Amino acid sequence: MNTLDHHFHHAQNLLRGNTLSHQPAAQKAVAPIFYELTPGDGAMYEIPTYIRVRIRQFDFDNRCRAVAYIDRLRMILRSAA
């Protein structure tokens, strides 16, 4: 095994054994409590209007790009046929 392979496997084993990447058992037991909405909490998790507008704009831009790509692809295929 050469040195590069050795370093790669050593780093991989360190990452696998990293306890910081695993959730402790106590945290797993408490986590569902924080995921459940209690009455009155719904408004706290609403997406602000300016972010909703940006999301819609990005979606619209992406759809326009996809339609333009499909149109270009159709023209290429028609010219090749």
N, C-alpha and C positions, 0 to 999 in steps of 0.2 A: 504494500500500500504506500503510495507516494505521500509527500507532505501535504499537498493540497487536499487530497482525499481525507487525510487524517484530520486536518483543520475543519473541513466541512462536516465530518461526522461528529467531531467534538462539539462544534457549535450547535448542531442539530440536537444532540443529547442534552446540552445545556438548556435549549429552548423547551424541550419536552419535559424536563425536570423542574422548570421554573414554577414555583408555587404561587407567584404573583398572578399568573395567568388563569389560575383556577379559582372558582368562587368557593369560599369557605362554607361548611355545612350550615352554620348559624345564619349566614347571609341568605342561603337558599331557602331556609325556613321562613325568614322574615320578608323576603322579596315579594311574595304574592300580596301581602297586605298593602304594599305601596302601589301595586298595579290596579287595585280595585278602586273605582270611583265611589266616593261617598256623596250623599245629596249635597248639592251646592258646589261641588268641585268641577262640574262640567265646563263652566265658563272659563276656568283657569287654563284649560287645555285647548281652547279655541285658537285657531290660527289667525293672527292679526290680518286685517284687510289688505294692507300693503304687500304682505307676503303672498296672500291668495292671488292678488292681481299679478304679481311677478310670476307665480307658478303658471297661471293661465297664459301669460305672454310667452313664457318659455315653451309651453306645450304647443301654442299656436305656431311659434317660430319653427319648432321641430317638425310639426305636421307640414308646414310650407316647404321645408327643406326636403322632406321625404317625397312630397308630391312632385317637386321640381326634379328630384333624382329619378323618379319613376318616369316622368315625361322624357328626360334625356335618354334613359335606357330604352324606352319605346322607339324613339327616333333612331337610335343606333341600330336596334334590331330590325326596324323597317328598312333602313338603308342597306343593311347587310343581306336582307332577304331578296 
